Amino acid sequence: MDDPSTPDAMDIRLDARDPAFREDPHPILDDLRARCPVHQDSVLDRVVLTRADDVAAVLADRTLSSDPFKGRPTTYGRAGLTDADRPDLPLPFLDDPDHARLRRLVVQAFSVRAVEALRPRIEAIAATLLDRIDPTRPFDLIADYAVPLPTLVIAIMLGIDDAEVEHFKAWSDAVLIGYAPGRTEAEVRDRNAANDGLNDCIRRAIVERRREPRDDLIGALTAAEAQGERLSDVEILNTCRTLLVVGNVTTTDLIGNGSVALLRHPEQAARLRADPGLWPAAIEEMLRYDPPVVSWNRQCIDDRLIDGCPVEAGQTVTAMLLAANHDPALHAAPHDFDIGRDRQKHHSFGGGAHFCLGASLARLEAQVALSALFDGFKQLRLAPGHDLHRKAIPRFGGYEAVWLTAV
């Protein structure tokens, strides 16, 4: 529990809008874990957890809510949302029974066999994108590779027309920023326009699949059935939006963050080139070391104590996934990047009933994308004169740009 003398000025440093936390969070999180691991954040109206055991317990606790609207209006998980946002809540923000019913239906479209069947198409997309890069000039890994690859993969999965694909990234960014606490009026307008574009595109596809079924994800969702239930058009729409916005952005950041980790630790990249069989372990270490999602929220629906710290009904509990991944109680030398680490464990895909449905797809995309990149460019390195800066989007941890040179 906090020392009552802890200044409130500490609190804003626990959000990506603060440059110190955004660019170098570990000294702050390490200090917090050691001094007050269950932290009452009075500025952002939430309780922040930094120990691995506490984070795991909260993610698995079904008595906590994932629905931001079950939090009070001032609390962190709900801040900035209005009643107009209620119909747009995607699967990760639903509670049972709606969550369990929807997940039973959606999981049918994410079988191991279905994901693995995408490997040849992902490999072809990666090869095409790399062929377009001029290795004699610096290039931005994010814009030229890490963004288009998952966008194209998701578009193929959904069965979206090629003419719509170019709009997906702009829509995804606008929607994501629009959910951030403290969003501006301009961001709200951009989000509303992005919502309209996404919704119209997906609704057209749903109507077409109901009229003429096709072998793609929207087709599978329209046909999905479990225990006599089917998905409504709104539920299909929100599921597709989740893939486009959350899955798109997080896979982009996994590719970007993983590339930076390898380039800053060339001995690890050399191990991968010498033994490609290490790639699955390398992806897990990237997820642990620099996860795309830094934190996740639950809403407390009753008064309780967490390790002696009072949490009020309606207050957000923020599980700091990044802090949990770097808890020395979970791993020795947690700030070292080691693809050969024994018994890797991380919380980067959440946990409990809300464990990420797209985890296997994200792992596959990252492995294909990164192995192709590092095999194709033997002299790959961070381009001099281009500083790395994280995106100022709460709860996410990717880079704005990653400039590389291959000569």
Secondary structure, DSSP 8 states (H G I E B T S, - for coil): ---TT--GGGGGGGSTTSHHHHH--HHHHHHHHHH-SEEEETTTTEEEE-SHHHHHHHHH-TTSB--GGGS-TTSTTTTT--GGGGGG--GGG--TTHHHHHHHHHGGGG-HHHHHTTHHHHHHHHHHHHHTS-TTS-EEHIIIIITHHHHHHHHHHHT--HHHHHHHHHHHHHHHHHTSTT--HHHHHHHHHHHHHHHHHHHHHHHHHHHS--SSHHHHHHH-EETTEE--HHHHHHHHHHIIIIIHHHHHHHHHHHHHHHHH-HHHHHHHHH-GGGHHHHHHHHHHHS-SB-EEEEE--S-EEETTEEE-TT-EEEEEHHHHHT-TTTSSSTTS--TT-TT----TT--GGG--TTHHHHHHHHHHHHHHHHHH-TT-EE-TT----B---TTB--BS--EEE--
